[in-house]
Amino acid sequence: MTGYVGRFAPSPTGPLHAGSLVAALASWLDARAHGGRWLVRIEDVDRPRCIEGMGELILGQLAACGLQPDAPPWWQHDRDAAYAEALQQLLAAGAAYPCACTRQDVERALAALGRPRQRFGELVYPGTCRPANGGLRGRPARAMRFLVGDEAVVDWQDRRLGAQRQDVAREVGDFVLQRADGCWAYQLAVVVDDAAQGVSDVVRGEDLADNTARQILLQRALGLPTPRHLHAPLVRAADGHKLSKQNGAAALELADPLAALRAAAAVLGLPPLAASTPADWLQQATAAWAGMIAV
């Protein structure tokens, strides 16, 4: 074993589909090609959207494809205390603050400032409740936000996409750490858990690349290491949009796991392999992946 630790972190809001298997396979192959460990984390932090029993179903789908983790899966619903501790650390450092704004409040503030209202469906928060801007002003807190500040340009390197840059201050603004319904935000949970599990390499779908700069800012603020990143290509529907649970992607068909693995491998650019069983195929695919990736 090397110091490499990878992970696959699905949300139990529906079964795995063809796109999720691409991400799972890429992360598994990368861990195996580096002689490292591969972990699974069930990201059920968004509890209103999670479906009972779906986490277990996903684990069964992975097992059917021969993608077995090297340790028992983690479940984010067990991690509330760790997220709360991280939030308190940020608050104590002045890197987070309570926010009273509703979505309508943010939309009105952006309209008054003449700024673009949203990016990828997310409102660019203008800093209304920042302490320097008067804070809550007697209103009850609804959410907790990370203080990005006015100058926050993050440069990072993706092993597949190359050099990346995001002006988080202008493109995102102060982002949510804990929602108004009490649920922990994805950005905080993933950063805390990756550090706690010793994740060295994050391999996930290209649609999540936009989150990376925010996560790097949080890692810096919390004194946590930043893993390497590789964002894998996406499976797209006939209309060109990303295949996802939100747009009705069909559950992964596993009557023939080898066929499902081969389809995922084609998206990743792996060559056709002659193996006749999933176990043999995965061994060959690991060697093929090792020969095509940048270390």
N, C-alpha and C positions, 0 to 999 in steps of 0.2 A: 504494500500500500504506500502511496505517496501522500503528500499533504493536501491533495486535491479532495474537496468535498463538493458535490453537486446536489441539486435537489429538483424535484418536480412538485409544484404547489397548486393543485387544482382547487377550484371553489365548488362545493357540493350543491350547486344550483341546478344541476342537470347532469345526465350521464356524459361520459367522454364521447366526443364525436371525432370525425376524421382529422380536424384541425388540432384538437387537443392531443391526439396520438402523435402527431408530428412533433409537438413540443416535448412530450414525454420521451419519445424515442431519441430526439436530439440530445436531451440532457442525460439520458441513460448511456448512450454511445460515447458522449464526451467524457463522462466519468470513467467508463470502462477503458477507453483509449488512453487515458492518463493514469491507469492503474489506481484509481481513487475509489471513494465511497459515493453511493447514490442514495439519497434520502427522499422520502415523500412526506409532505406536510399538507394536511387538509385545511385549506384557508376558509374556515367557516366564520370569519369575523363579521361578515354582513349577515347577521342572523335572520332578519326578516325575509331574505331572499333564499336562504338555504332550505333544502328539502330533506325531511327526516329519512334516514337510511341511505341517502345518496352517497355519502362518503364511503360507506361500506361497499356500495355498488361499484364505485370508481376503483377502489382497491381490488375488487374482483376482476374488473376489466383489465387492469394492469397485469394482474397475475396470469390471466388467460393469454396475454401476449408475451409472457416470460419476463416481464419487467418487475422484478422483485427488489424492494429496498433492502439496504444493508443494516437497517435498524427499524424498530417499531415506528410506525407513522406518528407524527405529532399532529395534534388537533388544536387549532387556535382558541377554541372555547375554553381550553385549560390554561390560557396564557394571560388572563386579565391582569393579574398582579404585576407581571413583567411590563406590560404596556403602561400601566398606571405609574410604575416607578420611573420609566423613561419620560413620561409626560411631566412628572414632578421635577425631574432633573432639568428639563428644558425650561420649565417655568422659573425655577430657582436661578437659572442662568440668564433670564430675560429673553430667551429665545422662543417663547410661546406666550400666548395671551388669550383670555376669553373673548368671545365674539357674540354679540346680540343680534346680528343681522339675519334676516330671512333672505331667501332667494330674491324675493321682490325688492327688498331693501337694496341688495347688491345691484340688481338691474337698474333701479332708479338712480343710484349713485353713479354707475357707469354712464348712463344716458346724460346725466347732468355734466359729467366731465368730457363727454364727447369721445369716449374710448370704445374700442371694439368690445362687444358684449360678452363674447365667449370664444373659446378655442377648444375644438374637439368636444363640444357639448358642455364644457366646464366654464363657469364664469371666472373671469380674471378679477380676483378680489382687489379693490382699490385701497385697502388699508383703513377703512372707516373706523374700526374699533381699536386700532393700535393705541397703546398707551400714550405715545407722543401726539396722537390726534384727539385725546380726551377720553379714551377708553370706552367703557360701557355707558357712561353718562346717565347712570341711574337705571338703565334697562337690565333685565335679567339676562344672564349668560345663556346662550344656546349651544355653542360649540367652542372648541379650543382650536386655535390656529398657530401654525409655525410662522415666526417672524422672518420672512425672507429678506426684508430690507429693500432699499432702492437700487442697490448694485449687487446683482447676483448672477453672473454669467458663469456657467459650468461647462468646462471642456472635459470630454472623456473619450475613451477609445473602445470601439466595439470590434471584436475579433472577426466579425463578418462584414459589418457595415462601414468600418473604418472610423475616421475622426468625426466626432459629434460635438455639437455646441448648442446650448440652450440658454437664453436670457430668461431665467426663472422669474425675475422681478417683473418684467414686461409681459411675458407670455403666460404666466400662471398667477403670480401674486402670492400673498400669504395663504397657504393651503391648509386644509382641515386636518387635524390630528385625531379629534374625537367629535363625532357628529352630534347633532341636536337630540337624536334618539338614544344617545349613550353608547352607540356602537363605535368601536375603534376604527379609524380610517386605515385603508389598505397600506398607505405609505408608511405609517408608523409601525404597524404590525409586521410588515415584511422586513423592515430594517432591523427591528429588535430580534426577530426570530432567525434571520440569516446569521446575525452575529452570535446568537446563543448556540446555534447548531454548527458554528465554525465553517460556514459555507465560503468556499474560496472562489467558486465560479458559478455565476448565474447564467443558465442557458434557458431561454424562454422565447415565446413568439415575438415577432417583430412589432406587433401592435402595442407591446408593453415598453418599447424603447423610450417612448415619451416620458415615462415615469422615472427614468434613471437619474436625471439631474436632481429631481426633488429628493430621491433617496440618498444621493451623494451628499446633499446639503445636510440631511438629517444625520447621516453617519459622521460627518465632520462635527456637527454640534454635539453629538453624544459621545464623541471620542471612539467611534467604532471603525474597524477596517472596511475598506471598500473592495468588494470582490471584483474579479474580472467579469466581463459581460460578453455574451454571444447571443444575438437575437436572430432566431431562425425564420425562414420564409413562412408565409401563411398559405393556408388552403383557402381558396376564394370560391364563392358561389357563382352561378351563371351570370349574375348581374355585376360581377366584379368586386362585390363587397366581401369582407372577411367572413368566412364561415364561423358562426358563433351560436351559442345557445339563445341569444337575444333575437336572432333572425330565423329561429326555427330549425337549426341544424339537426339532422337526424342522428339518433344515437349510433354509436360505433357498432357495425355489424361484425360479430365475432364468431359466427359459425365456422369461419375459416381464418383463424388468427394470422396465419402466414400471409394470406392475401392482404389483410389489413396492414401488416408490417411492410410488405412490399410497396403498397400504395403510399404509405408515409415516407418510406425511403426515397421514392421517386421525387417527392416534393423537396427533399433535402439534397437531391442531386447525387445520390449514391447509385452506382452502376447495378444492373441486374445481377442477382446472385443465384447460384445453382442449388443451394441447400434445400432439403425437402422437409425439414422440421424447424419449428420456431427456435429451438435451442441452437441448432447448427447454423441457422440463418443469422441469429444474433452474433454468434462468434465470427462469422465471415463479415458481417456488417461492421463490427468493431474494428476489424483490420482495415476495411475500406475507409471508414471514417478517419482512422488514424493517418491514413495516407493522403487525405484530402484537406484536413484542417490545418490552420495555422496554430502552432503550439502556443 
